C-alpha cells in the first residue's frame, strides 16, 4: 500500500480519489493527510502489525485513516457504523485493536456514548487507556487528524512494509453466527483487485459510484482498493435525501456502478428521477439507475457476481455484459484469476458431478490467510480448501450458479443475517422461542421475519420487542415482520421438528 499510494499521488496528484457528497479528496491530498495522521499513530506507539480500528462512515476520514494505518505496516480493522454497543464491544475484544479511530457519531449512533458504556467512563483524551472490558485497547482518537504530529520521516516504516504483511482484518456480517475477522495481506488484496479491474474494465479514466459501506469487503476492496489500484475516482453518498444523491451522480457523471441494488431503490422513486441525465452509467450492477439502453429487460440473463469476505472481494464474475442465452439464466460467471473451485457433497465432502448442487469450496492465493484468533486448520480442510457454506452448481461450460446457503442465512439489502443470531436475541428479549426466516421482498431481496411462539395466556407487545431488539442487533437484523402463534399452532413434521415451509405460510396475505 505505501508504494501504491506514493505512485498514485505522484501520477494522479490533484485528480480526485474520492467524492462523497460535499467532500473531495485528491490523491496527493490523501497522501499528505494520511502521512500526518500516520505520524500521530507512530507517536502513540503504532507500528508494523499494530491493530488499528477505523469507525467512520464512507468518506474522506475513512480513506485517510485507512491509508495512514496501512502505510506504516499496521493492520486496518474496519468497524460497522451501525453496530450496537454489544456488537462494538465484541469486535473490539475479538480484533485486539490497540488504537481506535472513530467519529463522534453517525446518524442515530453516538459512538462516544457507546464507548463510555463499554469502558464505564468517557474515553480519555491525551493519555493511555486501561480497561478490563477491552484489555488490548490503549487509545481512542475521536475525529483525529495529524495536527501536532511533527514531520518525522515515515520512509523507514514504509520501506519495511512487505506484500506478505497483513493489510486488513475485515469482519464478516455474521452470516453463520458471530462475525469473524478475515485476515488479508497487502499483495493478495491489491493484486486481486487489479485482476478484477481488468475484467470489469475499470481504469484511470473511470469514475465508480459505489453504495456499499467501506467497512464490509464490497466497499473496502471492490470499491476503495479497486479505485486506488486503477487510479480512478470513487463517488459515494451518505445523504438520506434521494434528490441529493441524484444531484451528485449527475454532477460527477460516474461511468461504473457497484453495490447492492436494494440500496438505490429509493433513488428510482424520487419524483425527479425520470428527468435525470444518468447516461454515463453504462457498466456495473446497479441496473435500476443505469442508462436506459444498458438496463437488461431480464437481469437474470446477465451474469451476476458473488463476493465473500474470505475471498477478499468478488470471486465469481464475468466481463461479458451482454444478455446470456436462456440456458445460462442465473449464472454467476466463472472464478476470478488466482482462484479455484470445487463443488462437493455437503455431507461426505466428495466432489459432485457437473450440474449437481453441492457446497462451493474455494482455493487460491488470494484467499484470506485465516480468521483472526483461529488456526488455518480451523478455517480450511486438510487439502487447503475453504468451505463457503454456499450451495452452488456448475454447467458444462464452467459457469457457476449460486443456489443458496447450507444454513438459514438471510441476505437482505446486501447484508447477511443469521437466523440463529436473531432467534437468540428474541429469546433474550421475550424469554420465549421464535423462528426466524427470510421472506421475498421486491426491494431488499429478502426481509427478516419472525414467528413468535407464545404459551396460552401470554401476550406480545411488538413495539416494545422492536425497541429492545435495537439494543441487541444492528438495524438490518431486526425483523421487519412478526407473526404470533400459540405453541399448539406451530406446524410440525412427522419427525417432530418444526415445518419451516408451513410456518412461513402464516405471512401469506
C-alpha positions in Angstrom: 0.0 0.0 0.0 2.7 2.6 0.7 4.2 2.0 -2.7 0.8 2.2 -4.5 -0.1 5.4 -2.6 3.2 7.0 -3.5 2.9 6.1 -7.1 -0.7 7.4 -7.5 0.0 10.6 -5.5 2.7 11.4 -7.9 1.0 10.3 -11.1 -2.5 11.5 -10.3 -1.8 14.4 -7.9 -4.9 16.6 -7.8 -7.1 14.0 -9.6 -9.9 13.2 -7.2 -9.6 9.8 -5.4 -12.9 10.3 -3.6 -16.0 12.4 -3.9 -18.5 11.9 -1.2 -21.4 14.4 -1.1 -19.6 17.7 -0.4 -16.2 16.2 0.3 -13.5 16.0 -2.3 -10.2 14.2 -1.7 -7.4 14.2 -4.3 -4.6 11.6 -4.5 -1.9 14.0 -3.3 -4.1 15.3 -0.5 -4.8 11.7 0.6 -1.1 11.1 0.7 -0.4 14.3 2.6 -3.2 13.9 5.2 -2.6 10.2 5.8 1.1 10.9 6.4 0.3 13.4 9.1 -2.2 11.0 10.8 0.4 8.2 10.4 2.9 10.2 12.3 0.5 10.7 15.1 -0.2 7.0 15.2 3.5 6.3 15.4 3.9 8.8 18.3 1.3 6.7 20.1 3.3 3.5 19.6 1.7 2.1 16.5 3.9 0.3 14.0 4.2 -2.8 11.9 1.5 -5.3 13.0 -0.4 -3.0 15.3 -4.2 -3.4 15.1 -5.9 -0.1 14.5 -9.7 0.2 14.3 -11.5 2.5 11.9 -15.0 3.6 12.8 -16.1 6.1 10.2 -18.9 6.3 7.7 -18.0 6.3 4.0 -16.0 9.5 3.3 -12.6 11.2 3.4 -11.9 10.4 7.1 -12.3 6.6 6.4 -10.0 6.8 3.4 -7.3 8.9 5.2 -7.4 6.7 8.3 -7.1 3.5 6.2 -4.1 4.9 4.3 -2.5 6.2 7.5 -2.7 2.8 9.1 -1.6 0.8 6.1 1.4 2.9 5.1 3.2 2.2 8.4 2.5 -1.6 8.2 -0.2 -1.5 10.9 -3.4 -3.5 10.3 -6.6 -1.8 9.3 -9.7 -3.1 11.2 -12.9 -1.5 9.8 -15.9 -1.4 12.2 -19.5 -1.3 11.1 -21.1 2.1 11.6 -24.5 0.6 12.7 -23.0 -1.6 15.4 -24.9 -1.8 18.7 -22.9 -1.3 21.9 -22.8 -5.1 22.4 -21.6 -5.7 18.8 -19.0 -2.9 19.1 -17.7 -4.3 22.3 -17.5 -7.8 20.9 -15.4 -6.7 17.9 -13.1 -4.6 20.0 -12.3 -7.6 22.1 -12.0 -10.1 19.3 -9.9 -7.9 17.0 -7.2 -7.0 19.6 -7.4 -3.3 18.4 -4.9 -1.1 20.2 -5.9 2.2 18.8 -9.5 3.1 17.7 -10.0 6.0 15.2 -13.7 7.0 15.4 -16.2 9.6 14.6 -18.2 11.2 17.4 -21.4 9.9 15.9 -23.2 8.9 12.7 -26.9 9.2 12.2 -28.6 7.6 15.2 -25.3 6.2 16.6 -23.4 8.1 19.3 -20.1 6.3 19.4 -18.7 8.3 22.3 -21.7 7.2 24.4 -21.4 3.6 23.3 -17.7 3.6 24.2 -18.4 5.2 27.5 -20.9 2.4 28.3 -18.3 -0.2 27.3 -15.4 1.4 29.3 -17.5 2.6 32.2 -16.3 6.1 31.7 -15.8 8.5 28.8 -12.8 7.6 26.6 -9.8 9.5 27.9 -8.1 12.1 25.6 -4.4 12.6 25.5 -3.5 9.6 27.7 -3.3 5.9 27.6 -6.4 3.8 28.4 -6.5 0.7 30.6 -9.8 -1.2 30.8 -10.6 -4.8 31.6 -13.6 -4.6 29.3 -11.2 -4.2 26.3 -7.8 -5.3 27.5 -5.8 -4.5 24.3 -7.2 -1.0 23.7 -4.8 1.8 24.6 -6.0 4.9 22.7 -9.3 6.2 21.3 -8.9 9.1 18.9 -12.1 10.9 18.0 -12.2 12.7 14.7 -8.5 12.7 14.7 -6.1 14.3 12.2 -2.4 14.7 12.2 -2.2 18.1 14.0 0.8 18.5 16.2 2.4 15.2 15.0 5.5 16.9 13.5 7.4 16.0 10.4 9.1 12.8 11.3 10.4 10.6 8.4 8.0 7.7 7.6 10.3 6.3 5.0 11.9 3.5 7.0 8.5 2.3 8.2 7.0 2.4 4.7 10.0 0.7 3.2 9.6 -2.1 5.7 6.1 -3.0 4.5 6.1 -6.2 2.5 3.4 -7.7 0.3 3.2 -10.7 2.7 2.3 -8.3 5.6 -1.3 -8.1 6.8 -3.2 -5.2 5.4 -6.6 -5.6 7.0 -8.8 -7.8 9.1 -12.2 -7.4 7.6 -15.1 -8.8 9.6 -18.0 -10.7 8.1 -21.5 -9.5 8.7 -22.2 -12.6 10.8 -23.9 -15.0 8.3 -23.1 -18.1 10.4 -23.2 -16.7 13.9 -20.8 -14.2 15.4 -18.8 -12.1 12.9 -15.4 -13.4 12.1 -12.3 -11.4 11.1 -10.7 -12.5 7.8 -7.0 -11.7 7.6 -5.8 -10.4 4.2 -2.3 -9.3 3.1 -1.2 -6.3 1.0 -0.2 -8.4 -2.0 -3.3 -10.6 -2.0 -5.8 -7.8 -1.7 -4.2 -5.4 -4.2 -3.3 -8.0 -6.8 -6.8 -9.4 -6.7 -8.3 -6.0 -7.3 -6.0 -5.4 -10.2 -7.2 -8.7 -11.7 -10.9 -7.8 -11.1 -10.3 -4.3 -12.6 -9.0 -5.9 -15.8 -12.2 -8.0 -16.1 -14.6 -5.1 -15.4 -12.5 -2.7 -17.4 -12.0 -0.2 -14.6 -9.1 2.1 -15.3 -7.9 5.7 -14.6 -10.4 7.2 -16.9 -13.4 5.9 -14.9 -15.5 7.2 -12.1 -17.0 4.5 -9.9 -20.3 5.1 -8.0 -20.4 2.6 -5.0 -23.2 2.4 -2.5 -21.5 -0.4 -0.4 -20.2 0.6 3.1 -16.5 0.7 3.3 -16.4 -1.4 6.5 -17.5 -4.5 4.6 -15.5 -6.2 1.9 -17.5 -5.0 -1.0 -16.9 -1.3 -0.3 -13.5 -1.8 1.2 -11.9 -3.9 -1.6 -14.2 -3.8 -4.7 -14.8 -0.1 -4.1 -12.0 1.7 -2.4 -9.0 -0.5 -3.1 -10.1 -1.1 -6.7 -10.3 2.6 -7.2 -6.9 3.2 -5.9 -5.2 0.5 -7.9 -6.8 1.8 -11.0 -6.1 5.5 -10.3 -9.8 6.2 -10.8 -12.3 8.2 -8.8 -14.7 6.8 -6.2 -18.1 8.5 -5.7 -20.3 7.7 -2.8 -23.1 9.4 -0.8 -24.3 9.3 2.8 -27.3 11.6 2.0 -30.7 10.3 3.1 -32.4 12.6 0.6 -32.6 10.8 -2.7 -32.5 14.1 -4.7 -29.1 15.0 -3.2 -27.6 11.7 -4.3 -29.1 12.1 -7.8 -27.6 15.6 -7.9 -24.2 14.1 -7.0 -24.5 11.4 -9.7 -25.5 14.0 -12.4 -22.6 16.3 -11.4 -19.8 13.7 -11.1 -21.1 11.6 -14.1 -19.8 8.2 -12.9 -19.2 5.5 -15.6 -19.3 2.4 -13.5 -21.6 1.3 -10.6 -21.0 -1.2 -7.9 -23.0 -2.3 -4.8 -26.4 -3.7 -4.0 -29.5 -2.7 -6.0 -31.8 -2.6 -2.9 -29.7 0.3 -1.6 -30.6 2.5 -4.5 -34.3 1.6 -4.9 -35.3 4.9 -3.2 -33.5 6.8 -5.9 -35.8 5.5 -8.6 -38.8 6.5 -6.5 -37.7 10.2 -6.3 -40.1 12.4 -8.3 -37.1 13.9 -10.2 -35.6 10.5 -11.2 -37.3 10.3 -14.7 -35.8 13.6 -15.8 -32.3 12.9 -14.6 -29.3 12.5 -17.0 -27.7 9.2 -16.0 -26.4 8.5 -19.4 -22.8 7.9 -18.2 -23.8 5.0 -16.0 -23.2 2.2 -18.5 -21.3 -0.5 -16.7 -21.8 -2.3 -13.3 -24.6 -4.0 -11.4 -26.9 -1.2 -10.2 -29.3 -1.7 -13.1 -32.2 0.5 -11.8 -30.2 3.7 -12.1 -28.1 2.9 -15.1 -28.6 4.4 -18.6 -31.9 3.1 -20.0 -30.3 1.4 -23.1 -28.0 -0.6 -20.8 -30.6 -1.8 -18.4 -31.4 -5.5 -19.0 -35.0 -6.4 -19.7 -34.3 -9.5 -17.5 -31.5 -9.2 -15.0 -31.4 -13.0 -14.6 -29.9 -13.2 -18.1 -26.9 -11.1 -17.1 -24.0 -12.6 -15.2 -24.3 -11.9 -11.5 -21.3 -11.7 -9.1 -20.5 -13.5 -5.9 -18.2 -11.9 -3.3 -17.0 -13.2 0.1 -15.1 -11.5 2.9 -12.9 -14.6 3.0 -12.0 -14.2 -0.7 -11.1 -10.5 -0.4 -13.9 -9.3 -2.6 -15.7 -10.7 -5.7 -14.7 -14.3 -6.6 -17.3 -15.2 -9.3 -17.9 -12.8 -12.2 -17.8 -12.3 -15.9 -16.6 -9.5 -18.1 -19.3 -10.3 -20.6 -22.0 -7.6 -20.1 -24.4 -8.9 -22.7 -27.6 -10.9 -22.2 -27.0 -14.6 -22.0 -28.9 -17.4 -23.6 -31.8 -18.8 -21.6 -29.9 -21.9 -20.6 -27.4 -19.7 -18.8 -30.1 -17.9 -16.7 -28.9 -17.1 -13.2 -25.2 -17.5 -14.0 -22.6 -16.0 -11.6 -19.8 -16.3 -14.2 -16.5 -18.1 -13.5 -13.9 -17.9 -10.8 -11.6 -14.8 -10.8 -7.9 -15.3 -11.7 -6.0 -16.9 -8.9 -9.0 -18.9 -7.6 -10.0 -22.5 -8.0 -13.4 -24.0 -7.0 -14.7 -27.4 -6.1 -18.4 -28.4 -5.7 -18.6 -31.1 -3.0 -21.3 -33.1 -1.3 -22.1 -31.2 1.9 -22.0 -34.4 4.0 -19.2 -36.5 2.6 -17.0 -33.8 1.1 -16.6 -35.7 -2.2 -16.8 -33.8 -5.5 -20.1 -33.9 -7.2 -20.8 -34.2 -10.9 -21.4 -31.2 -13.2 -24.9 -29.7 -12.7 -25.3 -31.4 -9.3 -25.8 -29.0 -6.4 -23.2 -29.1 -3.7 -21.2 -26.9 -1.4 -18.9 -24.3 -3.0 -15.3 -24.6 -1.9 -12.6 -22.1 -2.8 -8.8 -22.4 -3.1 -6.2 -19.9 -4.3 -3.5 -17.5 -3.4 -5.8 -14.5 -2.8 -7.9 -16.1 -0.1 -7.6 -14.9 3.4 -4.8 -16.3 5.5 -7.2 -17.4 8.1 -9.7 -16.0 10.6 -8.2 -13.9 13.4 -7.8 -15.9 16.6 -8.2 -19.2 14.6 -5.7 -21.5 13.1 -5.5 -22.4 9.4 -6.6 -25.9 10.3 -9.9 -24.5 11.8 -10.5 -22.5 8.6 -9.5 -24.8 5.8 -9.9 -28.5 5.2 -6.9 -30.9 5.0 -6.4 -30.2 1.3 -6.4 -26.4 1.8 -10.0 -25.7 0.5 -12.2 -23.2 2.2 -15.8 -24.4 2.6 -18.0 -21.4 2.0 -21.3 -22.8 3.2 -22.8 -21.7 -0.1 -24.7 -24.2 -2.3 -23.9 -24.0 -6.0 -23.6 -26.0 -9.2 -21.7 -25.7 -12.5 -22.7 -26.3 -16.1 -20.8 -27.9 -18.9 -19.1 -24.7 -19.9 -17.7 -24.0 -16.4 -20.2 -21.3 -15.4 -21.2 -21.3 -11.7 -24.8 -20.9 -10.4 -25.4 -19.9 -6.8 -28.3 -21.8 -5.2 -28.4 -20.7 -1.6 -26.9 -21.3 1.8 -26.4 -24.5 3.7 -27.7 -22.8 6.8 -30.5 -20.4 7.3 -28.7 -17.3 6.2 -30.9 -14.4 5.1 -29.5 -12.0 2.6 -31.3 -8.7 3.0 -30.3 -5.5 1.1 -26.8 -6.8 0.6 -26.1 -7.9 4.2 -26.1 -11.4 5.6 -28.3 -12.2 8.7 -28.0 -15.5 10.6 -31.4 -16.6 11.7 -29.9 -18.3 14.8 -28.5 -14.9 16.0 -31.9 -13.2 15.7 -33.6 -16.1 17.4 -31.2 -16.0 20.3 -31.8 -12.2 20.7 -35.6 -12.7 20.6 -35.2 -15.4 23.3 -33.3 -13.0 25.5 -35.9 -10.2 24.9 -39.1 -12.3 25.2 -38.0 -15.2 27.3 -39.7 -17.5 24.8 -38.9 -19.0 21.5 -39.1 -17.7 17.9 -38.5 -19.0 14.4 -36.7 -16.6 12.1 -36.8 -16.8 8.3 -36.4 -14.7 5.2 -39.4 -13.6 3.1 -39.1 -12.5 -0.5 -39.1 -8.7 -0.9 -39.0 -6.7 -4.2 -36.6 -4.1 -2.9 -34.4 -5.8 -0.4 -34.2 -9.3 -1.9 -35.4 -10.8 1.3 -36.6 -9.4 4.6 -36.1 -10.8 8.1 -39.4 -12.2 9.6 -40.0 -13.9 12.9 -42.8 -16.2 14.2 -43.0 -15.7 18.0 -44.3 -18.7 19.9 -46.4 -17.9 23.0 -47.8 -20.0 25.7 -51.5 -19.8 26.4 -52.3 -16.5 28.2 -49.1 -14.8 27.2 -49.2 -11.5 25.3 -46.8 -10.0 22.7 -46.0 -6.2 22.5 -44.4 -5.8 19.1 -43.4 -2.2 19.6 -41.7 -3.0 22.9 -39.9 -6.0 21.4 -38.6 -4.0 18.5 -37.3 -1.3 20.8 -35.5 -3.9 22.9 -34.1 -5.7 19.8 -32.5 -2.4 18.7 -30.2 -2.6 21.7 -29.2 -6.2 20.8 -29.0 -6.2 17.0 -27.9 -3.9 14.1 -31.0 -2.4 12.4 -30.9 -4.7 9.3 -31.1 -7.7 11.6 -34.3 -6.6 13.4 -37.3 -8.5 11.9 -39.5 -6.3 9.7 -42.5 -8.6 10.1 -43.8 -10.5 13.1 -46.4 -13.2 13.5 -47.6 -14.8 16.7 -48.7 -18.4 17.2 -49.7 -20.4 20.2 -47.4 -23.3 20.9 -50.1 -25.8 19.9 -50.4 -24.0 16.5 -46.8 -24.5 15.4 -46.7 -26.9 12.4 -44.5 -29.9 12.9 -43.1 -32.6 10.6 -43.5 -36.3 11.3 -40.1 -36.2 12.9 -41.4 -33.7 15.5 -39.3 -30.9 14.1 -40.8 -27.6 13.1 -42.1 -27.5 9.5 -40.5 -24.2 8.4 -42.0 -24.1 5.0 -45.5 -24.5 6.5 -44.6 -22.0 9.2 -43.8 -19.3 6.5 -47.3 -19.6 5.3 -48.5 -17.5 8.3 -47.1 -14.5 6.4 -49.2 -15.1 3.3 -51.5 -12.2 2.7 
